[in-house]
């Protein structure tokens, strides 16, 4: 499983473990979200793992950390937003897996991976899955067990500008990763802003 960081200083910590959320009770905040979200969800999730996955997907600060089975998707997230300096691509082989039949995610005792059922089209398109972090503020580099394997690939700053174009040639761009009007609009805007890359006087083809 893979995760891209556009800023090399970012830690492998879920949002609930980062400021300003790290001082809050993330379970209590999730329960409040769960109570108020029912009017927007039909059908409703069948268990707490699915509830938490949807909350994470829609931006709630949770103890889940996003990963993908697709290394090119992770690379896209590492370089699609520009930051000066290197980008990081993490590769994790997690030893423990939590199943949806397991107890509440808030009773998990060890860091592990969790692969959700189809709860959102974006998760499917992105080959998405998560790690669950019982202590959200502790970085994965410290929380992982000796049976977990974590590797880091450094994407040097000089390659960052070119990589989004190369990824788009392989069908990895905003439009494919975010299968909705927002993703399509972002991709067309990106194409328009970089049209000189796609079109030359000798070639009338483009990258749309």
C-alpha positions in Angstrom: 0.0 0.0 0.0 1.2 3.5 -0.9 0.9 7.1 0.3 2.2 10.3 -1.2 3.3 13.4 0.7 3.8 16.6 -1.2 5.7 18.0 1.7 8.6 15.9 3.0 8.2 17.3 6.5 4.7 15.8 7.0 4.5 12.9 9.4 2.5 9.7 8.9 -0.2 10.8 11.3 -4.0 10.8 10.7 -5.8 14.1 10.9 -7.2 13.4 14.4 -3.6 13.3 15.6 -2.6 16.7 14.1 -3.1 20.1 15.5 -5.6 21.6 16.2 -7.5 18.3 16.4 -5.1 16.4 18.6 -6.5 17.8 21.8 -10.0 16.7 21.0 -11.7 13.4 21.7 -12.0 12.1 18.1 -14.5 9.4 19.1 -16.8 12.0 20.6 -16.5 14.2 17.5 -17.3 11.2 15.3 -20.4 10.4 17.4 -21.6 14.0 16.9 -21.0 13.7 13.1 -22.7 10.3 13.0 -25.9 11.6 14.7 -26.2 14.6 12.4 -25.2 12.9 9.1 -28.1 10.5 8.9 -30.2 12.9 6.9 -27.6 12.9 4.1 -27.0 9.1 3.9 -29.3 6.7 2.1 -28.8 3.8 2.6 -27.0 4.2 5.8 -23.7 2.4 6.5 -24.1 -1.1 8.0 -21.3 -0.9 10.7 -19.0 1.5 12.5 -16.1 0.8 10.1 -18.1 2.0 7.2 -19.4 5.0 9.1 -15.8 6.0 9.9 -14.7 5.5 6.3 -17.4 7.8 5.0 -16.6 10.4 7.7 -13.0 10.3 6.7 -13.9 10.5 3.0 -15.9 13.6 3.6 -13.2 15.4 5.5 -13.9 14.7 9.2 -10.7 14.5 11.3 -10.5 10.8 12.2 -8.0 8.2 13.3 -7.9 6.7 9.8 -5.0 7.5 7.4 -5.5 7.2 3.6 -3.5 4.8 1.5 -3.9 3.3 -2.0 -3.0 0.0 -3.6 -1.9 2.0 -6.7 1.6 3.5 -6.6 0.9 5.9 -9.5 -2.1 7.3 -7.6 0.1 7.9 -4.5 2.7 9.6 -6.7 0.0 11.9 -8.1 -0.9 13.0 -4.6 2.7 13.5 -3.9 3.3 15.9 -6.8 -0.1 17.4 -7.8 0.2 20.1 -5.2 3.4 22.1 -5.4 5.7 22.5 -2.5 9.3 23.5 -2.7 11.7 20.6 -1.9 11.4 16.9 -2.3 8.2 14.9 -2.1 7.8 11.5 -0.3 6.2 8.2 -1.4 5.7 5.7 1.4 5.3 2.0 0.8 3.8 -0.1 3.7 3.3 -3.8 4.1 1.1 -4.0 7.2 1.1 -7.3 9.1 -2.3 -6.9 10.8 -5.7 -6.5 9.0 -8.9 -5.4 10.6 -12.1 -6.9 9.1 -15.5 -5.2 9.1 -16.7 -7.9 11.4 -14.3 -6.8 14.1 -15.4 -4.7 17.0 -15.7 -0.9 16.9 -12.7 0.8 15.3 -12.4 2.7 18.6 -11.6 -0.5 20.4 -8.6 -1.3 18.1 -5.5 -1.8 20.1 -2.8 -2.0 17.4 -2.1 -0.2 14.2 -3.4 -2.2 11.2 -4.7 -1.8 7.7 -8.4 -1.7 6.9 -9.9 -2.1 3.4 -13.5 -0.7 3.2 -16.4 -2.0 1.2 -17.5 0.2 -1.7 -18.7 3.2 0.3 -17.7 5.9 -2.1 -16.8 6.0 -5.8 -13.6 8.0 -5.1 -12.3 5.3 -2.8 -12.8 2.7 -5.5 -11.2 4.9 -8.3 -8.2 5.6 -6.1 -7.7 2.0 -4.9 -8.2 3.3 -1.5 -7.8 1.7 1.9 -6.7 2.9 5.4 -4.6 2.4 8.4 -6.3 2.6 11.8 -4.4 4.4 14.5 -5.4 3.6 18.1 -3.2 6.5 19.2 -3.7 9.1 16.5 -1.0 11.5 17.6 1.8 8.9 17.4 3.4 8.7 13.9 3.2 5.4 12.1 7.0 5.3 12.0 6.8 4.8 15.8 3.5 2.9 16.1 4.2 0.2 13.6 5.1 -3.3 14.8 8.3 -5.1 14.0 6.3 -7.2 11.5 5.3 -4.1 9.5 7.6 -3.0 6.7 7.8 0.6 5.8 9.9 2.0 2.9 10.4 5.6 1.7 11.0 6.7 -1.9 12.2 10.3 -2.2 10.9 12.2 -5.3 13.5 14.9 -5.8 12.3 18.4 -6.3 13.7 18.7 -9.9 11.3 16.0 -11.0 8.1 17.4 -9.5 7.1 19.7 -12.3 7.3 17.0 -15.0 5.7 14.1 -13.1 2.0 15.3 -13.4 2.3 15.3 -17.2 3.8 11.9 -17.3 1.2 10.5 -14.9 -1.6 12.0 -17.1 -0.2 10.1 -20.1 -1.0 6.9 -18.0 -4.5 8.2 -17.2 -3.7 9.4 -13.7 -5.1 12.9 -13.2 -7.8 14.8 -11.4 -10.5 13.6 -13.8 -9.7 9.9 -13.3 -9.0 10.0 -9.5 -12.0 12.3 -8.7 -14.9 10.9 -10.8 -17.2 13.9 -10.5 -17.7 17.3 -11.9 -15.1 18.8 -9.5 -12.4 16.4 -10.7 -13.3 17.0 -14.4 -13.2 20.8 -13.9 -9.9 20.6 -12.1 -8.4 18.5 -14.9 -9.7 20.9 -17.6 -8.3 23.9 -15.7 -4.9 22.1 -15.4 -4.9 21.4 -19.1 -5.8 25.0 -20.0 -3.1 26.4 -17.7 -0.5 24.1 -19.3 -1.8 24.0 -22.9 1.6 24.9 -24.4 2.8 21.5 -23.2 0.1 19.6 -25.1 -0.1 21.5 -28.4 2.7 22.4 -30.8 2.5 24.0 -34.3 3.2 20.5 -35.8 0.7 18.6 -33.6 -2.9 19.5 -33.1 -3.5 16.8 -30.5 -4.1 17.6 -26.8 -4.2 15.9 -23.4 -7.9 16.2 -22.7 
